[in-house]
Amino acid sequence: MEPPMTSMRTFSAASTPPQVAPELPTASVDERSLRRIVFASVAGNALEWYDFFLYSTAAALVFGELFFPKGTDPLVGTLVAFAGFSVGFAARPLGGALFGHIGDRYGRKSALVWTLSIMGGATFLIGFLPTYPQVGLWAPVLLMVLRILQGIAAGGEWGGAVLMISESAPPERRGFYASMSQIGVGGGFVLSASVFFVVQMLPKDAFMAWGWRIPFLLSIAIFGVGVYIRSRLPESAEFAKAEAEGRRARMPVLDVIRKHPKEVLMAMGLRVAENGASYIVIAFALVYGKFIGVPNQIMLAGVIVSMAVELITLMLWGRLSDRLGRKPVYMIGAVGVVIIAFPFFWLLDTKVPALIWLAFLLGNAVCHGAMLGTQPALMGELFSTEVRYSGMALGHEVSSVFAGGLSPMLATALLAHYHAAWPVALLMAALGMITVISLLFTHETVARRER
């Protein structure tokens, strides 16, 4: 999977026809080895994202009350907790640059072992943090420090996990196999939300006193399993081939900025709707549910079920991208975000469980799934092997700061100011439009013989 380095000429959506990636030889492995790589990559990725997603659920449900002064308005406390959520995202580009360099210079496997180690340690320590009544301002400060470490680890995780699979898959089925790497993202969220769903059944006093710590403390076992799985993985086929041929960049981050500036920008734009709108659906929606008086269990159940369904649909979308091309499938998801922005909140406002769950299914399994399932192959095919980890990590993680990192906080601020959902729906639609426009300027990456 080595498309040539794209020149820096300007692409015009109105006058330039879509470019088609040329047919280039790629490295791949046999079916049995590929299945082993897929299983190990998905399992390790799910365990790492379990750790990362715990914060978003806890920020919506408990951190606002526990880590900030008593008497703080609930929405304001949640807003500040989501600011910590954004701090984690702000650290992700640093992790992307650091582990992108490690992954392109020394191998995908080495980078992934480090990301999991940092993530597991930081998450475990959150479970031991004292609260505001115990240590005052030190409570939110320590929470922010550990969230930054989580962000650094998350910034290097996604690109490596994707490349372990996509760089070993046959080109004609790369979309399908690469989409499986995203099962780890959704699986990690389903696992974290499910654990919170269970511990929330405790009496409220017990849950607020110690029950919320259980999901974080469980990460120590997850860390051990994940490191064991990743340490047994072989290196990706294309990186091994590039290494054998002496095609390793000395400064991959600088090289990708210099040689692939347009591709990095396009990757950022592609990420906006997938990441920003997604966190409105899976994180802010929990806050909105509390605002309109919907029980947490109903909202969490909707998120969990829709994300579980998405684990299946994203593979279908990935396979469809092998047949139709990456752009058309990704466009379905981006346009879908724009279309459902207002209906999503209308369905929540009904307070009818079935309609609430329908809203989550449309947002996650359909719109988000179309983008998430296509994204690994599309972004990976934009860059050459020797800078691919760095290019994907930068495009993916820099955008995360402004999309997923800010969207829950902005949405909560809009709700606190207007006490209505329509400004948040406008924000969600705007995020979708940014990705639609980015897609218009992105060339098709699937070679014609692979469709």
VOPAGU-2260 file (C-alpha; in pm, 1 decimal, decimal comma):
REM VOPAGU-2260
SITE   aa  ch    i         X         Y         Z
SITE  MET   A    0       0,0       0,0       0,0
SITE  GLU   A    1     234,3     272,2    -120,6
SITE  PRO   A    2      66,2     549,3    -317,9
SITE  PRO   A    3     316,7     797,9    -458,9
SITE  MET   A    4     386,0    1118,3    -274,2
SITE  THR   A    5     127,7    1365,2    -398,1
SITE  SER   A    6     251,5    1692,0    -539,4
SITE  MET   A    7     159,7    2021,1    -378,3
SITE  ARG   A    8     -56,4    2146,3    -665,2
SITE  THR   A    9    -398,8    2278,4    -567,7
SITE  PHE   A   10    -698,3    2057,8    -623,9
SITE  SER   A   11   -1022,0    2214,1    -736,5
SITE  ALA   A   12   -1343,4    2042,5    -642,8
SITE  ALA   A   13   -1526,0    2211,9    -926,6
SITE  SER   A   14   -1281,6    2162,1   -1216,1
SITE  THR   A   15   -1048,8    1874,5   -1131,7
SITE  PRO   A   16   -1175,6    1519,6   -1177,7
SITE  PRO   A   17   -1115,1    1276,4    -890,4
SITE  GLN   A   18    -768,7    1123,2    -900,2
SITE  VAL   A   19    -730,0     750,0    -881,4
SITE  ALA   A   20    -447,2     588,7    -691,5
SITE  PRO   A   21    -211,7     396,8    -923,6
SITE  GLU   A   22    -161,9      24,2    -897,8
SITE  LEU   A   23     144,8     -42,1    -688,6
SITE  PRO   A   24     283,1    -364,1    -545,5
SITE  THR   A   25     205,5    -414,3    -179,0
SITE  ALA   A   26     316,7    -648,1      93,8
SITE  SER   A   27      65,0    -878,5     257,4
SITE  VAL   A   28      57,8   -1196,2     464,1
SITE  ASP   A   29    -127,7   -1524,4     440,7
SITE  GLU   A   30    -487,7   -1547,3     563,1
SITE  ARG   A   31    -406,1   -1730,7     886,0
SITE  SER   A   32    -139,3   -1481,6     990,0
SITE  LEU   A   33    -368,1   -1193,5     898,6
SITE  ARG   A   34    -646,9   -1328,4    1120,1
SITE  ARG   A   35    -401,4   -1351,7    1409,4
SITE  ILE   A   36    -286,6    -993,9    1350,6
SITE  VAL   A   37    -646,9    -871,7    1332,6
SITE  PHE   A   38    -744,0   -1042,3    1658,0
SITE  ALA   A   39    -439,8    -920,1    1849,0
SITE  SER   A   40    -467,5    -563,6    1715,5
SITE  VAL   A   41    -839,3    -534,5    1785,4
SITE  ALA   A   42    -808,7    -681,0    2135,3
SITE  GLY   A   43    -521,2    -452,9    2232,5
SITE  ASN   A   44    -692,2    -150,1    2080,0
SITE  ALA   A   45   -1019,0    -222,0    2263,0
SITE  LEU   A   46    -838,9    -250,6    2594,6
SITE  GLU   A   47    -660,8      80,3    2542,9
SITE  TRP   A   48    -975,4     267,6    2438,1
SITE  TYR   A   49   -1161,3     121,2    2734,3
SITE  ASP   A   50    -921,5     320,7    2948,2
SITE  PHE   A   51    -956,3     640,4    2744,8
SITE  PHE   A   52   -1336,5     638,4    2720,7
SITE  LEU   A   53   -1384,0     589,8    3093,9
SITE  TYR   A   54   -1310,4     958,7    3141,2
SITE  SER   A   55   -1585,0    1080,7    2905,8
SITE  THR   A   56   -1848,8     871,6    3082,8
SITE  ALA   A   57   -1725,9     972,3    3427,8
SITE  ALA   A   58   -1706,8    1339,0    3323,5
SITE  ALA   A   59   -2072,7    1330,9    3223,7
SITE  LEU   A   60   -2189,8    1141,3    3533,1
SITE  VAL   A   61   -1968,3    1206,5    3837,4
SITE  PHE   A   62   -1657,5    1423,1    3795,9
SITE  GLY   A   63   -1850,7    1752,0    3804,0
SITE  GLU   A   64   -1977,1    1671,7    4154,5
SITE  LEU   A   65   -1665,9    1507,3    4298,9
SITE  PHE   A   66   -1372,5    1714,5    4175,9
SITE  PHE   A   67   -1512,2    2066,9    4206,4
SITE  PRO   A   68   -1651,5    2275,6    4495,9
SITE  LYS   A   69   -1991,6    2186,8    4640,0
SITE  GLY   A   70   -2262,1    2429,5    4536,1
SITE  THR   A   71   -2126,7    2452,5    4180,4
SITE  ASP   A   72   -2407,9    2454,5    3926,6
SITE  PRO   A   73   -2432,2    2097,7    3786,3
SITE  LEU   A   74   -2398,3    2214,9    3425,5
SITE  VAL   A   75   -2100,3    2434,3    3515,7
SITE  GLY   A   76   -1932,3    2147,3    3700,5
SITE  THR   A   77   -1987,8    1918,5    3403,5
SITE  LEU   A   78   -1857,9    2190,3    3172,1
SITE  VAL   A   79   -1533,8    2212,6    3372,3
SITE  ALA   A   80   -1505,9    1832,7    3375,0
SITE  PHE   A   81   -1539,7    1834,7    2996,8
SITE  ALA   A   82   -1263,9    2098,0    2988,9
SITE  GLY   A   83   -1044,0    1825,8    3134,9
SITE  PHE   A   84   -1173,1    1600,6    2860,3
SITE  SER   A   85   -1049,3    1863,5    2612,3
SITE  VAL   A   86    -709,4    1879,9    2783,9
SITE  GLY   A   87    -664,2    1512,2    2705,6
SITE  PHE   A   88    -739,3    1581,1    2342,2
SITE  ALA   A   89    -496,4    1873,8    2338,3
SITE  ALA   A   90    -219,6    1631,7    2436,4
SITE  ARG   A   91    -300,4    1390,3    2155,2
SITE  PRO   A   92    -103,1    1568,0    1877,8
SITE  LEU   A   93     206,0    1546,3    2099,2
SITE  GLY   A   94     146,8    1173,7    2132,8
SITE  GLY   A   95      83,2    1147,6    1759,8
SITE  ALA   A   96     412,8    1317,8    1676,4
SITE  LEU   A   97     610,9    1122,3    1936,4
SITE  PHE   A   98     474,5     777,1    1859,7
SITE  GLY   A   99     447,0     851,9    1488,6
SITE  HIS   A  100     823,6     905,0    1491,4
SITE  ILE   A  101     878,9     586,0    1692,0
SITE  GLY   A  102     642,1     387,8    1470,3
SITE  ASP   A  103     796,2     504,3    1142,4
SITE  ARG   A  104    1154,8     472,3    1264,3
SITE  TYR   A  105    1150,1     165,1    1487,7
SITE  GLY   A  106     828,8     -17,9    1408,4
SITE  ARG   A  107     455,3     -11,3    1472,1
SITE  LYS   A  108     478,5    -277,6    1742,5
SITE  SER   A  109     721,6     -85,1    1966,1
SITE  ALA   A  110     504,8     225,2    1959,9
SITE  LEU   A  111     191,4      30,5    2050,9
SITE  VAL   A  112     345,2    -135,9    2356,2
SITE  TRP   A  113     444,0     206,7    2489,4
SITE  THR   A  114     103,0     365,4    2428,0
SITE  LEU   A  115     -76,0      88,7    2616,0
SITE  SER   A  116     167,1     106,5    2908,9
SITE  ILE   A  117     118,8     481,4    2954,6
SITE  MET   A  118    -258,3     463,4    2913,0
SITE  GLY   A  119    -299,1     174,5    3157,0
SITE  GLY   A  120     -88,8     337,3    3426,6
SITE  ALA   A  121    -263,6     675,4    3406,4
SITE  THR   A  122    -611,7     522,6    3410,3
SITE  PHE   A  123    -533,7     301,3    3707,5
SITE  LEU   A  124    -410,2     601,7    3906,3
SITE  ILE   A  125    -732,5     796,5    3837,7
SITE  GLY   A  126    -908,2     529,1    4041,8
SITE  PHE   A  127    -699,9     629,9    4345,7
SITE  LEU   A  128    -741,6    1007,3    4316,6
SITE  PRO   A  129    -868,5    1201,8    4618,4
SITE  THR   A  130   -1174,5    1421,1    4558,8
SITE  TYR   A  131   -1221,8    1795,3    4611,6
SITE  PRO   A  132   -1356,3    1764,6    4969,3
SITE  GLN   A  133   -1039,3    1572,8    5058,9
SITE  VAL   A  134    -759,5    1778,4    4899,4
SITE  GLY   A  135    -923,2    2084,6    4748,2
SITE  LEU   A  136    -781,0    2217,9    4421,8
SITE  TRP   A  137    -523,8    1938,7    4405,8
SITE  ALA   A  138    -805,6    1704,7    4302,5
SITE  PRO   A  139    -878,0    1863,1    3961,8
SITE  VAL   A  140    -506,8    1936,4    3908,3
SITE  LEU   A  141    -409,2    1571,5    3954,2
SITE  LEU   A  142    -700,8    1464,6    3737,8
SITE  MET   A  143    -578,3    1694,2    3458,9
SITE  VAL   A  144    -221,2    1560,4    3480,9
SITE  LEU   A  145    -337,2    1201,8    3440,5
SITE  ARG   A  146    -574,4    1302,1    3162,4
SITE  ILE   A  147    -280,8    1458,4    2975,3
SITE  LEU   A  148     -91,0    1129,0    2999,0
SITE  GLN   A  149    -399,3     950,4    2866,3
SITE  GLY   A  150    -410,5    1195,1    2576,9
SITE  ILE   A  151     -45,2    1140,6    2486,6
SITE  ALA   A  152     -98,7     765,0    2478,5
SITE  ALA   A  153    -421,7     792,0    2278,1
SITE  GLY   A  154    -247,6    1016,8    2026,3
SITE  GLY   A  155     -11,1     738,2    1929,4
SITE  GLU   A  156    -254,4     448,6    1956,7
SITE  TRP   A  157    -492,5     478,7    1664,7
SITE  GLY   A  158    -245,5     503,3    1376,8
SITE  GLY   A  159     -38,9     209,4    1495,1
SITE  ALA   A  160    -336,0     -18,0    1559,2
SITE  VAL   A  161    -478,2      59,0    1215,0
SITE  LEU   A  162    -148,9       5,6    1035,4
SITE  MET   A  163     -77,8    -329,7    1196,9
SITE  ILE   A  164    -380,3    -458,5    1003,3
SITE  SER   A  165    -400,1    -243,8     689,8
SITE  GLU   A  166     -30,9    -286,2     605,1
SITE  SER   A  167     -68,7    -663,4     612,8
SITE  ALA   A  168    -402,5    -692,3     428,5
SITE  PRO   A  169    -449,8    -766,8      55,9
SITE  PRO   A  170    -521,8    -438,9    -129,5
SITE  GLU   A  171    -851,4    -557,1    -278,6
SITE  ARG   A  172    -991,3    -616,2      73,2
SITE  ARG   A  173    -801,0    -348,8     262,0
SITE  GLY   A  174   -1112,5    -147,4     343,7
SITE  PHE   A  175   -1279,2    -448,6     502,9
SITE  TYR   A  176    -980,4    -561,0     708,5
SITE  ALA   A  177    -877,0    -208,5     806,6
SITE  SER   A  178   -1230,1    -139,5     930,3
SITE  MET   A  179   -1185,0    -420,7    1181,7
SITE  SER   A  180    -923,3    -210,6    1359,0
SITE  GLN   A  181   -1204,5      28,7    1449,4
SITE  ILE   A  182   -1386,5    -248,0    1633,1
SITE  GLY   A  183   -1135,9    -182,8    1908,7
SITE  VAL   A  184   -1248,8     180,2    1938,6
SITE  GLY   A  185   -1617,0      90,5    1957,5
SITE  GLY   A  186   -1547,5    -218,0    2165,5
SITE  GLY   A  187   -1352,3     -13,7    2416,7
SITE  PHE   A  188   -1638,5     230,8    2449,8
SITE  VAL   A  189   -1900,6     -43,5    2485,1
SITE  LEU   A  190   -1687,0    -211,8    2751,1
SITE  SER   A  191   -1631,0     109,0    2948,8
SITE  ALA   A  192   -1995,1     218,9    2925,6
SITE  SER   A  193   -2112,5    -130,7    3022,5
SITE  VAL   A  194   -1895,2    -137,4    3333,2
SITE  PHE   A  195   -2028,0     204,6    3434,3
SITE  PHE   A  196   -2381,0      84,9    3361,1
SITE  VAL   A  197   -2332,1    -200,2    3608,5
SITE  VAL   A  198   -2164,4      -2,0    3886,8
SITE  GLN   A  199   -2429,1     268,9    3857,6
SITE  MET   A  200   -2679,0      15,5    3988,5
SITE  LEU   A  201   -2519,2      60,7    4330,5
SITE  PRO   A  202   -2700,1     291,7    4573,5
SITE  LYS   A  203   -2617,5     648,8    4476,3
SITE  ASP   A  204   -2417,1     719,0    4793,8
SITE  ALA   A  205   -2204,6     407,4    4739,3
SITE  PHE   A  206   -2157,0     485,5    4370,9
SITE  MET   A  207   -2044,2     841,7    4440,1
SITE  ALA   A  208   -1823,5     736,5    4733,5
SITE  TRP   A  209   -1632,9     445,4    4579,1
SITE  GLY   A  210   -1829,8     270,6    4303,9
SITE  TRP   A  211   -1713,1     505,7    4028,1
SITE  ARG   A  212   -1352,1     402,8    4100,2
SITE  ILE   A  213   -1407,0      36,8    4008,5
SITE  PRO   A  214   -1391,5      80,1    3627,3
SITE  PHE   A  215   -1062,1     269,3    3658,6
SITE  LEU   A  216    -902,9      18,5    3895,4
SITE  LEU   A  217    -993,3    -267,5    3661,2
SITE  SER   A  218    -754,5    -117,7    3406,3
SITE  ILE   A  219    -454,0    -276,9    3578,7
SITE  ALA   A  220    -570,5    -621,1    3469,5
SITE  ILE   A  221    -652,3    -488,5    3124,8
SITE  PHE   A  222    -303,9    -338,0    3100,7
SITE  GLY   A  223    -139,1    -673,6    3170,9
SITE  VAL   A  224    -348,7    -858,7    2914,0
SITE  GLY   A  225    -295,5    -590,0    2651,0
SITE  VAL   A  226      82,5    -576,5    2684,4
SITE  TYR   A  227     100,3    -956,0    2662,5
SITE  ILE   A  228    -107,8    -958,1    2343,2
SITE  ARG   A  229      91,3    -682,3    2175,9
SITE  SER   A  230     431,0    -821,2    2266,1
SITE  ARG   A  231     346,3   -1132,9    2063,2
SITE  LEU   A  232     250,6    -946,4    1745,7
SITE  PRO   A  233     479,0    -955,9    1439,2
SITE  GLU   A  234     569,6    -630,7    1266,4
SITE  SER   A  235     334,6    -516,5     987,2
SITE  ALA   A  236     419,2    -659,1     644,0
SITE  GLU   A  237     467,4    -326,1     467,0
SITE  PHE   A  238     686,1    -177,6     739,8
SITE  ALA   A  239     899,5    -493,1     742,5
SITE  LYS   A  240     934,1    -462,8     364,1
SITE  ALA   A  241    1025,5     -93,5     384,2
SITE  GLU   A  242    1277,2    -164,7     660,2
SITE  ALA   A  243    1439,3    -442,0     456,4
SITE  GLU   A  244    1469,3    -205,0     160,3
SITE  GLY   A  245    1619,4      72,3     374,2
SITE  ARG   A  246    1319,3     303,5     324,1
SITE  ARG   A  247    1290,0     453,2     670,6
SITE  ALA   A  248    1267,2     829,6     714,2
SITE  ARG   A  249    1508,8     981,5     964,3
SITE  MET   A  250    1263,4    1255,7    1063,3
SITE  PRO   A  251     923,2    1124,2     953,3
SITE  VAL   A  252     715,8    1400,4    1114,1
SITE  LEU   A  253     908,3    1673,4     932,7
SITE  ASP   A  254     907,1    1472,6     610,8
SITE  VAL   A  255     531,2    1423,8     609,8
SITE  ILE   A  256     468,2    1793,9     673,7
SITE  ARG   A  257     705,1    1888,2     391,8
SITE  LYS   A  258     600,5    1626,1     134,7
SITE  HIS   A  259     233,7    1561,5     221,6
SITE  PRO   A  260      92,0    1893,6     350,2
SITE  LYS   A  261    -233,9    1865,4     156,7
SITE  GLU   A  262    -290,9    1507,4     268,2
SITE  VAL   A  263    -240,3    1603,3     634,6
SITE  LEU   A  264    -493,0    1886,3     598,7
SITE  MET   A  265    -743,4    1660,9     425,0
SITE  ALA   A  266    -705,1    1398,6     698,2
SITE  MET   A  267    -782,1    1668,7     953,7
SITE  GLY   A  268   -1096,5    1770,9     768,9
SITE  LEU   A  269   -1214,9    1412,5     727,9
SITE  ARG   A  270   -1186,7    1365,9    1101,6
SITE  VAL   A  271   -1404,4    1662,3    1205,1
SITE  ALA   A  272   -1750,4    1509,1    1155,7
SITE  GLU   A  273   -1646,8    1158,5    1254,9
SITE  ASN   A  274   -1489,4    1274,2    1580,7
SITE  GLY   A  275   -1669,3    1595,9    1674,4
SITE  ALA   A  276   -2024,9    1486,5    1601,1
SITE  SER   A  277   -1956,5    1148,1    1757,5
SITE  TYR   A  278   -1868,7    1298,4    2094,5
SITE  ILE   A  279   -2184,4    1507,6    2085,8
SITE  VAL   A  280   -2377,1    1182,8    2039,2
SITE  ILE   A  281   -2196,5     961,7    2290,7
SITE  ALA   A  282   -2079,0    1211,3    2556,1
SITE  PHE   A  283   -2283,2    1532,7    2545,7
SITE  ALA   A  284   -2608,1    1342,0    2489,9
SITE  LEU   A  285   -2571,4    1197,7    2841,5
SITE  VAL   A  286   -2560,2    1552,1    2977,3
SITE  TYR   A  287   -2860,5    1650,5    2767,7
SITE  GLY   A  288   -3049,1    1345,5    2892,6
SITE  LYS   A  289   -2999,9    1461,6    3251,8
SITE  PHE   A  290   -3107,4    1813,6    3149,1
SITE  ILE   A  291   -3442,1    1696,3    3007,5
SITE  GLY   A  292   -3499,5    1439,9    3281,6
SITE  VAL   A  293   -3428,5    1110,5    3104,8
SITE  PRO   A  294   -3283,7     845,0    3341,8
SITE  ASN   A  295   -2913,3     775,4    3293,3
SITE  GLN   A  296   -2981,0     404,6    3241,4
SITE  ILE   A  297   -3198,6     472,0    2935,2
SITE  MET   A  298   -2938,7     701,5    2779,6
SITE  LEU   A  299   -2647,8     468,2    2855,8
SITE  ALA   A  300   -2840,4     171,4    2718,8
SITE  GLY   A  301   -2900,2     361,5    2394,5
SITE  VAL   A  302   -2532,0     445,3    2361,4
SITE  ILE   A  303   -2419,7      90,9    2440,7
SITE  VAL   A  304   -2664,9     -81,3    2204,7
SITE  SER   A  305   -2596,0     157,0    1915,5
SITE  MET   A  306   -2220,0     123,2    1956,5
SITE  ALA   A  307   -2252,8    -255,2    1969,7
SITE  VAL   A  308   -2450,5    -250,5    1643,7
SITE  GLU   A  309   -2186,0     -21,3    1494,3
SITE  LEU   A  310   -1922,3    -288,5    1554,1
SITE  ILE   A  311   -2101,2    -483,3    1279,1
SITE  THR   A  312   -2203,8    -201,7    1046,0
SITE  LEU   A  313   -1858,3     -45,5    1028,8
SITE  MET   A  314   -1721,2    -365,5     872,4
SITE  LEU   A  315   -2003,6    -358,1     616,8
SITE  TRP   A  316   -1917,4       2,1     535,4
SITE  GLY   A  317   -1549,0     -90,2     505,8
SITE  ARG   A  318   -1628,0    -372,6     263,6
SITE  LEU   A  319   -1853,5    -141,3      63,8
SITE  SER   A  320   -1563,0     103,0      30,4
SITE  ASP   A  321   -1360,1    -172,9    -139,7
SITE  ARG   A  322   -1632,0    -194,6    -403,9
SITE  LEU   A  323   -1752,6     164,6    -445,6
SITE  GLY   A  324   -1446,4     360,4    -336,4
SITE  ARG   A  325   -1360,0     536,2     -11,9
SITE  LYS   A  326   -1507,3     879,4     -92,9
SITE  PRO   A  327   -1868,8     779,0    -170,9
SITE  VAL   A  328   -1902,4     573,2     146,0
SITE  TYR   A  329   -1741,5     837,7     365,4
SITE  MET   A  330   -1970,2    1098,8     208,0
SITE  ILE   A  331   -2276,9     899,2     315,3
SITE  GLY   A  332   -2170,2     936,2     676,9
SITE  ALA   A  333   -2074,2    1304,0     656,3
SITE  VAL   A  334   -2393,7    1410,4     478,4
SITE  GLY   A  335   -2589,3    1192,5     720,2
SITE  VAL   A  336   -2452,7    1390,9    1015,8
SITE  VAL   A  337   -2584,7    1712,4     861,9
SITE  ILE   A  338   -2925,3    1556,9     793,4
SITE  ILE   A  339   -2983,7    1404,6    1138,7
SITE  ALA   A  340   -2845,0    1691,9    1350,6
SITE  PHE   A  341   -3185,7    1834,5    1442,8
SITE  PRO   A  342   -3387,2    1507,3    1431,2
SITE  PHE   A  343   -3138,6    1352,7    1675,1
SITE  PHE   A  344   -3240,6    1595,3    1949,2
SITE  TRP   A  345   -3608,0    1587,0    1853,1
SITE  LEU   A  346   -3602,6    1212,3    1915,1
SITE  LEU   A  347   -3432,3    1259,5    2252,8
SITE  ASP   A  348   -3691,3    1521,2    2349,7
SITE  THR   A  349   -3970,9    1266,0    2316,1
SITE  LYS   A  350   -3830,4    1085,4    2624,2
SITE  VAL   A  351   -3958,7     762,5    2467,8
SITE  PRO   A  352   -3689,5     492,0    2512,4
SITE  ALA   A  353   -3743,4     332,6    2169,0
SITE  LEU   A  354   -3713,2     669,3    1991,3
SITE  ILE   A  355   -3411,1     766,2    2200,0
SITE  TRP   A  356   -3240,0     442,2    2101,1
SITE  LEU   A  357   -3333,3     505,6    1735,6
SITE  ALA   A  358   -3155,2     841,7    1758,4
SITE  PHE   A  359   -2839,5     673,3    1884,1
SITE  LEU   A  360   -2858,7     405,1    1612,9
SITE  LEU   A  361   -2881,7     669,5    1339,5
SITE  GLY   A  362   -2596,0     869,4    1488,0
SITE  ASN   A  363   -2361,9     580,4    1564,2
SITE  ALA   A  364   -2436,7     271,3    1355,0
SITE  VAL   A  365   -2527,7     458,8    1035,8
SITE  CYS   A  366   -2356,2     798,7    1011,1
SITE  HIS   A  367   -2056,4     745,5    1234,8
SITE  GLY   A  368   -2015,6     385,6    1119,6
SITE  ALA   A  369   -1988,2     486,4     753,1
SITE  MET   A  370   -1703,2     724,0     833,1
SITE  LEU   A  371   -1532,9     513,7    1099,1
SITE  GLY   A  372   -1535,1     199,2     885,8
SITE  THR   A  373   -1386,8     374,3     582,9
SITE  GLN   A  374   -1142,2     603,0     760,1
SITE  PRO   A  375    -847,3     365,0     825,1
SITE  ALA   A  376    -804,8     263,8     461,7
SITE  LEU   A  377    -873,7     612,8     325,9
SITE  MET   A  378    -626,2     789,8     552,7
SITE  GLY   A  379    -359,7     521,0     522,4
SITE  GLU   A  380    -370,7     529,3     143,0
SITE  LEU   A  381    -298,0     902,5     144,2
SITE  PHE   A  382      60,7     849,0     266,7
SITE  SER   A  383     368,3     645,4     169,9
SITE  THR   A  384     491,1     372,1     406,5
SITE  GLU   A  385     793,9     551,9     548,1
SITE  VAL   A  386     584,7     844,4     682,8
SITE  ARG   A  387     241,9     679,7     707,4
SITE  TYR   A  388     225,4     645,2    1086,8
SITE  SER   A  389     326,6    1010,1    1133,8
SITE  GLY   A  390      92,2    1139,3     863,3
SITE  MET   A  391    -208,6     950,2     993,5
SITE  ALA   A  392    -133,3    1039,1    1355,3
SITE  LEU   A  393     -94,2    1411,0    1283,9
SITE  GLY   A  394    -405,3    1437,5    1067,8
SITE  HIS   A  395    -610,1    1227,7    1305,0
SITE  GLU   A  396    -496,2    1379,7    1633,9
SITE  VAL   A  397    -457,8    1750,2    1553,0
SITE  SER   A  398    -816,4    1747,5    1432,1
SITE  SER   A  399    -918,2    1567,8    1750,9
SITE  VAL   A  400    -822,1    1874,2    1954,3
SITE  PHE   A  401   -1071,3    2097,6    1775,5
SITE  ALA   A  402   -1337,5    1837,7    1697,5
SITE  GLY   A  403   -1384,2    1573,1    1966,1
SITE  GLY   A  404   -1188,8    1767,6    2226,3
SITE  LEU   A  405   -1399,4    2082,4    2210,0
SITE  SER   A  406   -1739,6    1963,6    2090,8
SITE  PRO   A  407   -1872,5    1827,9    2426,2
SITE  MET   A  408   -1752,5    2140,2    2606,7
SITE  LEU   A  409   -1896,2    2375,2    2342,4
SITE  ALA   A  410   -2222,3    2182,2    2336,8
SITE  THR   A  411   -2250,3    2198,3    2716,3
SITE  ALA   A  412   -2173,1    2572,0    2713,1
SITE  LEU   A  413   -2442,8    2629,3    2449,6
SITE  LEU   A  414   -2692,8    2430,8    2653,6
SITE  ALA   A  415   -2604,1    2623,3    2970,4
SITE  HIS   A  416   -2652,8    2955,4    2789,5
SITE  TYR   A  417   -2958,3    2886,7    2572,3
SITE  HIS   A  418   -3122,2    2604,6    2770,3
SITE  ALA   A  419   -3218,4    2449,4    2438,0
SITE  ALA   A  420   -3076,7    2191,6    2195,7
SITE  TRP   A  421   -3104,6    2382,1    1867,7
SITE  PRO   A  422   -2764,5    2559,5    1899,2
SITE  VAL   A  423   -2600,9    2220,7    1959,5
SITE  ALA   A  424   -2777,2    2079,1    1653,0
SITE  LEU   A  425   -2637,1    2368,7    1448,0
SITE  LEU   A  426   -2288,9    2289,8    1580,7
SITE  MET   A  427   -2331,7    1923,7    1486,4
SITE  ALA   A  428   -2445,5    2014,0    1133,5
SITE  ALA   A  429   -2150,2    2252,4    1092,1
SITE  LEU   A  430   -1906,7    1975,6    1186,2
SITE  GLY   A  431   -2065,2    1755,1     921,3
SITE  MET   A  432   -2033,2    2025,0     654,7
SITE  ILE   A  433   -1661,5    2071,7     723,1
SITE  THR   A  434   -1603,5    1705,5     643,3
SITE  VAL   A  435   -1827,6    1719,7     334,3
SITE  ILE   A  436   -1617,4    2007,1     197,8
SITE  SER   A  437   -1292,6    1826,2     282,6
SITE  LEU   A  438   -1412,8    1518,6      93,7
SITE  LEU   A  439   -1476,4    1726,4    -217,6
SITE  PHE   A  440   -1106,2    1815,5    -222,5
SITE  THR   A  441    -979,3    1464,4    -141,3
SITE  HIS   A  442    -887,3    1231,2    -428,0
SITE  GLU   A  443   -1010,7     873,0    -445,5
SITE  THR   A  444    -745,9     632,9    -316,9
SITE  VAL   A  445    -878,2     297,8    -442,9
SITE  ALA   A  446    -718,1     173,2    -765,0
SITE  ARG   A  447    -974,4      81,3   -1030,3
SITE  ARG   A  448    -869,7    -284,0   -1036,7
SITE  GLU   A  449    -944,8    -306,1    -662,8
SITE  ARG   A  450   -1313,1    -208,2    -694,1
